[in-house]
Amino acid sequence: MKSAFIVDLERASRTANIGIVLLCLAFGIAGHLISFYFHFLTVTFFLLVVLNTYWRHGQTSHALLANFGFLAQIRYLVESIGPEFRQYLFASDTEERPFNRLERAEVYRKAKGVDALEAFGSLLNFERREIKLRHSFYPVDKDQLEPFDVAVGASRSLATTYHIKRPIMISAMSYGALGENAVRALARGARLAGAVMNTGEGGTPKYHLMEGCDLIFQIGTAKFGVRTQDGGLDEDKLAAIAGKDQVKMIEIKLSQGAKPGKGGLLPKEKITPEIAELRGVPMDVDVISPAHHSECIDAESTVAFIGRVQRVSGLPTGIKFCLGRPDEFRALVQEMKRQDIIPDFITVDGAEGGTGAAPKSFMDDVGMPLFDALPIVHETLSEAGLRARLVLFASGKLINPGKQMTALSLGADALYSARGFLLALGCIQALQCNRNTCPVGITTHQKHLQKGLDIEAKARRVANYIEALHHDHVELLTAMGASSSRLLSEKNVYSPKRASTLPLAEERS
Ligand SMILES: Cc1cc2nc3c(=O)[nH]c(=O)nc-3n(C[C@H](O)[C@H](O)[C@H](O)COP(=O)(O)O)c2cc1C
């Protein structure tokens, strides 16, 4: 039996399909008899009749269009603007993903340097029993706080040991994923605020270098910028990049949270001649990096590769990964001990991390979330006696101070954010990073879209965001009764899911 809705739709579409033919004829006659101007409508309806005939009889890919004609187009139209409608009109302040309006607004306010005070009470739902920070009965006075200073490379007594002075760093985002103006605004903002920025896996860091900030050069699995013909590591190219004054550390990317077990991906829509040249790739196909470094096929070879990059670069060198199997990590750590090659830092990227482009199944279903992975990495290193010999970085939706302090309590020494900084640049979460159509000019190479991203104005916002986060860290640290984030532990975090009073197995330094 047909439902009433189907009968109505059929009747409506039949009426509409005949109606546009009749209107076309009527306007034609009116144009002939009454006024020539009616022919504008005659032409419009004539084109609609031609299109409608094609949709109903000339195409086979859309069943709805073939069955109902132009009325079905209205459904496609409403569907296509649905996300915008929901975002602007219907979604509540705490509803959207990946970042809800409250979270985004906090970053916007910090970036604009606007007062962060709020009234009446938290808008969060406390019944959800989220992770909270534990304050102390005995807050520390601000003048007792140690300045933030994380030394990377110190345990190897490197002359190139780098001191991180800001708890938050700009996470890996390549020129390619981001447009030129976005990279320059981030780099300038990092310099203004004394923060360090990761280049991402996009090869020779041309625009990252332009603004004078300190950089972490990332070696992705495709080794853009430091690749030999056969996909191996070109030691001369690496030594040349590592020799640049601004390049302070090297990060070997093993995997990232949004697509662990899969290499980087740059859609062909975003490949300009300049990017093709910087990466040494063709322009007409998507660039898909290998799932792993050709040198890294097991724990032994991976540790040897870390040692090789440390030796060639002469810089503090670390690895980045999203945790999958804790037993594999444990084996990797044992191998580090056996070869006595310890990375100078480890970046733990949560499965909730962002990306310029990734398959949905990887974003949704692969990898361990940060707040589960971080304690495992921290405790595994502690048990192996290696925790004090390296520094832990963490990333994964750490855009506000509360989440950042949680990560510092669960074992991180310093933090990365990628999308927090995109929001500071003015990202409106249009979710088009892979299409080269970013409406605010961040993840696009189209000049007319980048025009709206003023490098100087946005660099100031990036710097404001870093300053405001630092300010909030200080406030939260004092409330938590710790004179340094080094002294934080799981004891400082309240989580109904986790054992909340675990002591740290080993001091960090
Ligand atoms: C536009 C964009 C580009 C990215 N490019 C890289 C990259 O080149 N290499 C990498 O290791 N991670 C890349 N990432 C992942 C981030 O560095 C980071 O690990 C992840 O987004 C988690 O941080 P977030 O939640 O603060 O965004 C990218 C993320 C975004 C949003």
The ligand as an SDF file (V2000), in Angstrom:
LIG
                    3D

 31 33  0  0  0  0  0  0  0  0999 V2000
   44.8740   21.0800    8.4650 C   0  0  0  0  0  0  0  0  0  0  0  0
   45.6860   20.0710    9.2200 C   0  0  0  0  0  0  0  0  0  0  0  0
   46.8700   19.5850    8.6850 C   0  0  0  0  0  0  0  0  0  0  0  0
   47.6380   18.6530    9.3720 C   0  0  0  0  0  0  0  0  0  0  0  0
   48.8370   18.2200    8.8450 N   0  0  0  0  0  0  0  0  0  0  0  0
   49.6090   17.3710    9.5600 C   0  0  0  0  0  0  0  0  0  0  0  0
   50.9050   16.9930    9.1140 C   0  0  0  0  0  0  0  0  0  0  0  0
   51.3910   17.4500    8.0800 O   0  0  0  0  0  0  0  0  0  0  0  0
   51.5990   16.1110    9.8670 N   0  0  0  0  0  0  0  0  0  0  0  0
   51.1240   15.6070   11.0660 C   0  0  0  0  0  0  0  0  0  0  0  0
   51.8090   14.8460   11.7330 O   0  0  0  0  0  0  0  0  0  0  0  0
   49.9190   15.9830   11.5160 N   0  0  0  0  0  0  0  0  0  0  0  0
   49.1540   16.8450   10.8060 C   0  0  0  0  0  0  0  0  0  0  0  0
   47.9530   17.2510   11.3110 N   0  0  0  0  0  0  0  0  0  0  0  0
   47.5470   16.7520   12.6560 C   0  0  0  0  0  0  0  0  0  0  0  0
   47.9440   17.7250   13.7620 C   0  0  0  0  0  0  0  0  0  0  0  0
   49.3080   18.0330   13.7230 O   0  0  0  0  0  0  0  0  0  0  0  0
   47.6140   17.1770   15.1460 C   0  0  0  0  0  0  0  0  0  0  0  0
   48.3220   15.9970   15.3470 O   0  0  0  0  0  0  0  0  0  0  0  0
   46.1460   16.8890   15.3160 C   0  0  0  0  0  0  0  0  0  0  0  0
   45.3700   17.7610   14.5790 O   0  0  0  0  0  0  0  0  0  0  0  0
   45.7280   16.9580   16.7570 C   0  0  0  0  0  0  0  0  0  0  0  0
   45.6430   18.2630   17.1570 O   0  0  0  0  0  0  0  0  0  0  0  0
   44.2820   19.1240   17.2540 P   0  0  0  0  0  0  0  0  0  0  0  0
   43.2500   18.2380   17.8390 O   0  0  0  0  0  0  0  0  0  0  0  0
   44.7180   20.2540   18.1200 O   0  0  0  0  0  0  0  0  0  0  0  0
   43.9030   19.5690   15.9050 O   0  0  0  0  0  0  0  0  0  0  0  0
   47.1830   18.1750   10.6240 C   0  0  0  0  0  0  0  0  0  0  0  0
   45.9900   18.6610   11.1740 C   0  0  0  0  0  0  0  0  0  0  0  0
   45.2550   19.6040   10.4960 C   0  0  0  0  0  0  0  0  0  0  0  0
   43.9810   20.1310   11.1220 C   0  0  0  0  0  0  0  0  0  0  0  0
  1  2  1  0
  2  3  1  0
  2 30  2  0
  3  4  2  0
  4  5  1  0
  4 28  1  0
  5  6  2  0
  6  7  1  0
  6 13  1  0
  7  8  2  0
  7  9  1  0
  9 10  1  0
 10 11  2  0
 10 12  1  0
 12 13  2  0
 13 14  1  0
 14 15  1  0
 14 28  1  0
 15 16  1  0
 16 17  1  0
 16 18  1  0
 18 19  1  0
 18 20  1  0
 20 21  1  0
 20 22  1  0
 22 23  1  0
 23 24  1  0
 24 25  2  0
 24 26  1  0
 24 27  1  0
 28 29  2  0
 29 30  1  0
 30 31  1  0
M  END
$$$$
